[in-house]
Amino acid sequence: MTLTTHPPAADQLLARLREQVGSPEFGERVVAADQDGRMALGNVDVLRALGITGMPLDRSLGPEGPSVRLMIEVMETLGAVDPSTAVALNMHWVGARTLSRLPSFPRRDEALAAIAAHEATICGAFSNPSAEVDSRRARLSCRIEGDEVVLNGRAGFGSMSEAATYAMLGGMVEDSDPDDPQMVMTVGRLGEPGLVLHRNWSAMGMRGTGSNDIECRDLRIPLADCLVVPISSVQEGRGIDPAIVAFGVTAIWLGLSQAAVDFTVDHVTHRYGYMAEGTFNPTTAAYRADEAWAQLGLGNLDHWVGTGRVLLQAMADRIDAGEDVPAPDLVRTLFHLRRMAEEVALGVMKICGAHGYVTAQPLERMVRDLFGGVVMAWKTDQLQLTLGVGTLGRPIRFTGPAGS
């Protein structure tokens, strides 16, 4: 395995990002966005100005664009301070990469040019609407009328939608061959008639991702601005593509986990006096950092964050080296980092106690965001099951960080 080296432009980009993310203004916008349940739009503007939003299309960062190692380093840096914007950015990058692989059509080319110039971002809603539990209703209907495609329906979890210029849209054509239905892929312009952004995102954690519902109400798009193909003609993407998306998400968990551990170390170092010990003894008050149980808990967190970083960076380097990484290795890395986020979220609460978990402290938001990142607990079990099946020598697939 060869370690990934960054071109000078990439190192300079990371240095500028770290400077901006570390500024008081950047962090203040995160707090305000979390309190208001809205995206930190000012932070998205910073990412545009730095040249972060167009990274997947930037050939100055490498002959085929940025390395996976560079992308996870950006996500870890951003995730330590503003994980919500990092999640939205990761989904925008998915949209940009998807568009770049589609055949040319006018709206696709328009959106790609704007993204490459760091002038626009894109979102896509392909999940259940936020208040809908029946996945059969989580899709767009498409019909062709003359030289137009008409889209209707509502989908959810459109991360980045509050700051987006464009939206990826797609669905199956009504009344097409049931054995080989036609699929439509197109690009909507946020604000055009018939394309509705609901601004209804509300969650316990990750409040600032802008993961709103997007609805089409007789949205009419010229047929020439759509890709309409039989589903049988759609080739499955590279097996590594879902892994690149997934490991961007895990890098956010890593950055946020490290920030939570750093807070915890500082908190227990200064937490002194009543109830700092396991049992009340006013004659032997101590710092919480001197308690064996706190040291034991910190040792556990250090293990998970340290091994998580090593695994993730090694995986990125293997992908960048062009290795055909076996599915078990991909699954094992994702499973470990999900477990890391779970251990850190619960562990920092236990170590810090009530004085750490109040809204006056940043840990309260960090814990909500960590749990918000791994909210689907069944996914951890599913990954463990997948590893067991693979250990038996049976074929397994890598399915990403959240849904299956």
N, C-alpha and C positions, 0 to 999 in steps of 0.2 A: 504494500500500500504506500502511495506517495502522498505526503502532506501537501495540502493545497496552499499555494502561495498567491497572494493578491498582487495585481498590477498596481503601480503607484496611484492611479486614479481611484482605485478601490480603497486603499489605505487612507487617502485624503478624504474620501467620502465618509468613512467610518469616523475619522477624527472630528469632522465637522458635525456629524450627527451626535456624537457623544458630548460635544460642547453644548449643542442646543438642548439636548435632553436633560443635561445637568443644570440648566438655567432655572432660576426660581420661577420665571414666567411660565415655562413649560409645565412644571409641576402644579402650579396654581390653576392652570386651565384644566388639568386632570381632576382636581378636587371639585371645581365648579361643575364640570360636566357630569361627574358622578352624582352630585347633589341634585342637579336639574334633570337627570335622566336623558341627557342629550350628548351628541358627539362634541369633542373638543375641536371645533372647526379650526381654531387658530393653530392647533398642532398639525392638522392636515395641511394647512397653508405652509407651515414650516417645512414639512416633508416635500411638498411640491418645490419650494424654493431651493432646497438642498439638492434636488434631483433624485430623491428616493422613489417617488411614485412611478417614474418611468424606467426603473432599474431593469425589469425583465427584457426590455427592448434595447438596452444601452450596450452597444458593441465596444465602447471604450473600456468596459469592465471585463472584457474577455472576447475571444473570437465568436463565441456563441452566446454572449451575454454574461451575466454574473455567475460566479460559481455558487453551488449550493452552500458551501462553507460561508461565503460572504452573506448570502441571504439569511442564514440562521444567525449570524453575528448581528445583523441589523435587527432581526426580530428579538434576540435576547436583550440587546441594548434598549430597544424601545419598550419591550415587555417589562423591564424592571421599573419603569416609571409610568407608562401609559399603555397597559395591556389591551385596553379596549380599542384604541386607535391601531395598535399592532394587529389585532384580529381583523379589523376592517381592511387594513393595508394588505394583509395576507390574502384576503378574498379578492381584493382589487387585482393583485398580482395574478391570481388564478384566472380572472377574466381577461387580463392582458395577454397571458400566454395562450389561452384558448382562442382568442381572436386571431393571434398571429399565426395559428395553424389552420385557420379556415381559408377557403378560397376567397378571392377578392370579390367584394361587392361594395357599392358606394358608402353605405353607412359603416361597414366594417373598416374600410380604409380611412374614413373621416375620424372614427374613434381612435384607431391605432396611431394616426398622426398626432392627435391631440395628447394622447397618453405619452407617446415618445417625447413630446416637447414639454412634458410635465405640466400641461395645462388642464388636464382633465383626469377624473377617476371614473371607474365603472363598478357597478354592483350587479348582483343577480339573485333573484329569489326563486328557489326551486324546492323549498320545503313546505311543510304545513303552515298555513297562517297561524299567527301566535295563539289565537283562541280556538283553533280547530284541531280536534284529536283524530279525525278520520282522514287518513292519508289518501283515500280514494278521491277526495275533493281538493287535493293539493296539486293542481296542475292547470295549465292554460289550455283552452280549446282553440283550435285554429281552423278556419275555413277559407277557401280561396274563392273570391268573387271577382271574376274578370282579371284585371291586372293588379289586384290588391290581395293582401292577406289580412284577414280580420281576426283579431285576437280578443278573447274574453277569459276571465277567471282571475283568481287571486292566489298568491303564494307568499310565503313568509321567510323570515330570517335573511332579508336582503342587506347584509352587513355592508357598511359604507354608504348606504343609500342617502343619508342626509347630506353628504358631501359630494355625491356623484353627479356627473354630467350625463352618463349613459347607463343603460341597464341591459344586461344579457337577457333575452327572452327566447323561449322555445316551447314546443309542444307537438303533439301529433295532429295531423290533418283529419278533420271529421270525415267519415264515410270513405276513407281510403281503404285499400285492401287490408282486411284484418290479419291476413297471413304475413304481410309485409307492408305495414303502414308507412305513410310518408311522414317525415319529420321536418319541422320548420325550426331554423335558427335565425335570429335576427337581432338587431340592436335598436332599442328604444331610446329616445331622447327625453330625459326627465323634464317634465313641464309641457310636453306636447299634448294636444287634445286626445283624451282616451287613455292616457297613462297616468295613474293616480298613485301618489306616495302617501301612505296613511299616517306616518309618524306616530305609530302606536307601540313602539318597542318599550317594554317595561319588564325588568328582571331583577332578581335579588343581587346578582353580580353581573359584571360586564355591561354596565348600564350605558356606556358611551360608545357602543359599536355601531349604532344606527341601524340595527337589524330589523327594520320595519317591514310591514307587509307592502307588497306592490301589487296593484290591481290593473287589469286591462278591461276597459269598458268600450267595446267596439273600436278598439285601437286599429286603425287602418295604416298599413305600411305597404308601399309599392312592392310588387312581387320581385322587381329587380333588386330590391334592397334586402332580400331574404335568401337564405340557402334552403332549398326544398329538395330533399333526397329520400329515397327509400331507406328505411332503417337498416336493411341488409347491407347497404353500401357504406355504412359508417364503420370505419375500422376502429377497433379498440386502441386506445392510446398506449404509449409505452408503459410497461409495467411499473417503471420507476416514477412516473408522473404523480400518482397518488401519494407516493412516499415523500416527494419534494414538498407537496402541500402539507402533509401531516407533520413533517419535521420542522416546517416553519411554525406551526402551532406549538409543537413541543418546545421550541426555542423560547417562545413567549412564556410558557410555564416555567422554564428554567430561569429566565431573567427575573420573573416575579417571585419565584421561590427563593432565589438568592437575596432579593431585596427584603423579603419577609424574615429570612434568617439573620440578615444584617441588623434589622430593627430589633430582633429578639436579643441578639448579643448585647446591643447597646442598652436595651431595657433592663435586662437582668443585671447588668453591670452597675446600674444606678438605682435599682429597686431595693430599698433598704427599710428595715424596721418591721413593724407589726405584720404578721402573717408572711414574712419573707421565709420563715422556716416552715417545715412540714407541720409542726405543732406549735402552739403559742407558748413562748417562753420569753418574757420581757427582759430577762437578765442577760440573754445571749442573742441580742438582735444581730442580724447579719445581712449582707448583700445576698440577693437571690443567686447570683453567680457563684457563690461559695457553697451552695447546696448541691449535694451529690445527685439528687434527682434531676435538677436542672442541667447539670453537666452531662448526665446520661442522655437526657432528651436532646441536647445540642449535638452530642456525638452521633445520634441516630440521624439527625437532619444533615449533618456534615457528610455522612456516608451517602445519603440519597442524592444530594445536590452534586457532590463531587463525582460520584459514579455516573450520574445522569449526564453531566457535562462531557465526561470522557467518552461515553458511548455515543452521544449525539455528534460530537466533533469527529470521531472516528468514522461514523456512518457517512457523514457529509464528505469526508475525504475519499472514502471508497466510491461513492457515487461520482464525485468529480474525476476520479481516476478512470472512470469508464467501466468499473467492475459490474458484472451482472450479479447483483447482490441477491442471494437466496431469500425466499419469502420468510423462512424462520428467523433470519437475522433482522429483517425489517420489523417483523411482529415483536420480537424480543426487545428491540430498542424502544418501540412505542409503548409496550407494556411497562417497561421499567420507568419511563418518564411519566406515564400516568400514575403509577404507584408513588413516584417521587412527589408529584403534586398533591396527592391525597395525604401522604405522610406529613408533608410540610404544613398543609392547611390545618390539620388537626394538631400537629405537634407544637406549632408556635402558639396556638391558643392555650394549650395545657401549660406551657412553660411561662408565658407572660401573665396569664390570669386576667382578672377583671380590669385591672388598670391598663392593660395593653389593648383590650378589646372594647374600646369606647371610641365614639366618632371623633373625639379630639385627637386621636392617634391614627396614623396612616394604616396601621395593621388591620383595623376593622375593614377597610376597603380591600386591602390585599387578600385577606382571607375570603371575603365574598367573591372576589375575582378568581381566586384559585379554585374554589368550589364551582364557580360559574364555568370555568374552563373544562372541568371534568365532571360536569353535572350528570352525565349519563353513566351511572355506576355500573350498569350492566355491561358497558363496553369493556371495562377492565376484566370482568369475568369472561366475556367473549374472547378477548385476546388470550387469556390464560388457557381457555378451552382450546383455542386454535393451536397454541404451542403444544398442548398435550396430544392433539390429533397428529401434529407434525412429528412429534417424538415417536409415535407409533409407525412412522414411515408412510403415512397417508398424505395425499396432496392437500395443501392449504393455500389460501390466497390472503394477500394483504388488503385490508379494507378501509384504512384511514383512521383518523383520530376520534371520530364521533360516530355518526350513523354507519350502517352497514350497506 
